[in-house]
Amino acid sequence: DPSKSIIAGNTVLYGAIEGECYLRGVAGERFAVRNSGATAVVEGVGDHGCEYMTGGIVAVLGYTGRNFAAGMSGGIAYVLDEDGTFANRCNLAMVELEPVPEEDDLMESEHHIGGNIEHHGRVEVSSDMTRHDDERLRQLIENHRHYTGSAQAAKILEHWETYRPKFVKVMPTEYRRALSEIETDQLAANSAA
């Protein structure tokens, strides 16, 4: 069972600055430590996942070990929290846990007005990390299924309305503040122009 088998060792994606990684199985300890720009989907991680992460996106479609997100100051992570115990394994010193809300109405309106949408009508994965979580997460899981043939990804997608509410978004508090300041500055510059 790939979702229960360790297929990648410790420190996979250590210091990654870009690229995509889809692992059909579980990674060892310190997955995506110091990740500053890579996008990754994995079916479980050992202790200290996303430690000192400064950028990028990680989706975990299964269990995490303890001390997840210790020192995480940037980027975002989505974790499938099927049994509701993830908060006990997450280091909440620098991050907040949020739900992944359904955004169908928002996405429909964005498709009509342009927004941060790619040419094929999907959210650019790395755009606006404070919104579009539903679409971004679903797109990552679809990519994971496409590249790996993952049964776990297929099951989640087939029962999206059941699984989406079980995902938790891990958002660094200072990262959110910085993104908010950038957005405010951009709006001010656009209205002045």
C-alpha positions, 0 to 999 in steps of 0.5 A: 500500500503506497500510502503506508509505505516509506518510499523516500528518505529523510530531508527530501526537498531540503532547501528546494527553490523551485520545481514540482515533486509528486511522491506516491507514498510516504516520505521520511523525516524533515520533508521539505525542510527549508523549502523556499519555492518547490511544490510537492504532494506526498501521501504522508511524512515523518517528524518535522515536516515543512520545518523552517519552510520559507516558500512553496506549497506542500500537500500531505494526503495522509498522516504527519509525524510530530513537530510539523511546521516548526519554524515555518515562516513562509509558503503554505501546506495542506494536510489531510486530517482525517482523525482530527488530531493534526493540531496535536502534531503541528508546531503552532508557534509560527503558524495558524491552522485554517479550514479549506473552504468551498469556493465555487461561487468565488471561482465562478466569478473569478472566471468571468472577471479574469483574476489570477486565472491561467488561460485554461480557467484554473488558479495559478498554483503559486498566486495569492496564497491567501485565497483559492485554497479549494481550487489550488488543493484540488489541482495539486491532487489532480496533478498527483493522480495524473503523474503517479496513478495514486489510489489515495488521490483518486479516492479523495477526488472521487469523494471531494465533498467529503474529503475537502473539509478534512484538509487543514491549511497551515499558514504562517502568521508573518507570511500572511501579514507580509502578503497583506501588506504587499496587496495593500501597497499594490492597491494603493499604487494602482489607485494612484496611477 
